[in-house]
């Protein structure tokens, strides 16, 4: 396998090297739209596919010599002007002109996004956020952070294990990408958390609902697409060191990162380490063994030639995560899961996780065409220690090799076509020393081919696409199972992007073949506190979602309403049965004829004229889900109102208060529950934070605040510890500091 | 440069210094919990793998998780 990778790498390197390595000079100007002769000084132009940032000079002129001829997607921004996403056609000796509209009133598009990277290939309403802007009050984990996005929730066990839930779907129904690499980490397990930390992540885009057209099998509930921080501005070297302390679990989170950029070579390097002791409950006790520690590292390296751009990305993660709620009793006493002795030492049961993610991205640029080729490999090692410190009970190794090829052609100023193919070979092997085999050794092969046609005018976008997929699953060693699943999917829709309003309507389908755990599991799953029994006659799940959104964007007000209706045929669910094996409740995998999930997200952002320092943001999310018998589907999140008051200050001097944020989240009572589920009462959460800056030559940022200020005792409906009666964390004070530096390097003349 | 070298040496020393793994263990017998005391590293590993000998005759299963 290694030889194949090395050969592929060399072939791609060879192809790339055959292109001319000497860049041409392209130039242009950024002008005001209202006064087409007036240049905009110091406007920022970010070339998305290249990862390059340049600035205009004092006259609005710009030039770049390390970009390929042809279409380049660029984000152009300047103070006092609206940010513009544009497909810039670079032609040698023909200056390009970019016009920016003046922003009469500074209202960032916080809730109405039309400009995410994924919007180029999808017509549905996509949430696109910079990680630093999702919430100015920092969260312990990335999963908790993105649960501030409307329609996105989190489930998990304690703080260390956090899984995203998109419109009621999680686990193997949600696909996670980091840049163009699909991440696999046994996500079928309720205790197998999001395999990504915030280290080096710049932003996240969320597709809510089926998105199999571009992301293949499993993208039935949604897609999380994390985007790395961009490379540094050309001829710059910058970096940061940051540290955060949280009092609730005596946790520390430390990160450092460096970015170095020259005209043809760029590199980002990051490292991080988090260590959290047992988390504290509102009554002053700690949840025994909710401790975790994790270290991560990340390297991104970019090279570019005249018509070729190359990225090598590597992510490493190593974590040991305690699994609270351990008992040998069939009728456990919840107090036995609590302790007054807060500890961070290694304990059992625990998960030990190691991930290696590597990807090679190649982008080839032609005049009106682009070809993207990504090759990647992800390696997830999961060990679950039940009662022994040296001998894990479960040892699973998941190796995933994949390719992603995409050809994009602009046929005219309005028509664009995309044809692509994705494939994935997944090997899941149990370790030889494993005591328990939850799912047998297996091989899974995915192949998909898709086509997409897009029509764009100034205000209208129409998109049509179709895809065919095949997934084959074969087991070996412990059992013999072989089956193949196929799916045909489509997506179609339109968007109207008006001056003050945006309308989107989209119908899309998705499919998900049953996982090996759903088909073949037969054993204790300690992390989920249950004995699971699979069902090898399960069919594929098929979903069709109708998604509409209407957004208004005025000078001081943004509004968006986004209803959806998702019909899932052959819905797979896990149901508790009246049986106990080895002191664990027994759960069987079953299939309903269909389930429907419907609801809406609503958002408002008000920035009053009379108080330029004030932002009021609020969102409402709700989801209803029922099966063919009109009975509620279990584990559906509580409806939620998430509101923020943000006071922004523009101070001068060495010490500046950037903003003060007050956040109130109200979770409604959840009384639409599945059989053997219990209701969850309503609860309030109040969070507050202050962000300050010491404006030295190399600035220092200091933040402080409190989460769950009122020390509210609550159990979230999706918490994996709900059945044990263990509450979510109590009051949590945090303090964080970040030092940044930025150095301009001497420009190298050719 | 000297500071960088000192920092690098420090990091290497920290990296190669392995932490001792010691746990307070007990075993269950006749419905009672019997404390063994602290077992470390190879001794702990051996007791987990082969059981713990009590009075050179009885081999018992140990439990070392924190309660």
Boltz contact constraints between the chains, C-beta under 6 A:
constraints:
  - contact:
      token1: [A, 347]
      token2: [B, 65]
      max_distance: 6.0
  - contact:
      token1: [A, 347]
      token2: [B, 66]
      max_distance: 6.0
  - contact:
      token1: [A, 348]
      token2: [B, 65]
      max_distance: 6.0
  - contact:
      token1: [A, 388]
      token2: [B, 48]
      max_distance: 6.0
  - contact:
      token1: [A, 390]
      token2: [B, 45]
      max_distance: 6.0
  - contact:
      token1: [A, 390]
      token2: [B, 48]
      max_distance: 6.0
  - contact:
      token1: [A, 391]
      token2: [B, 48]
      max_distance: 6.0
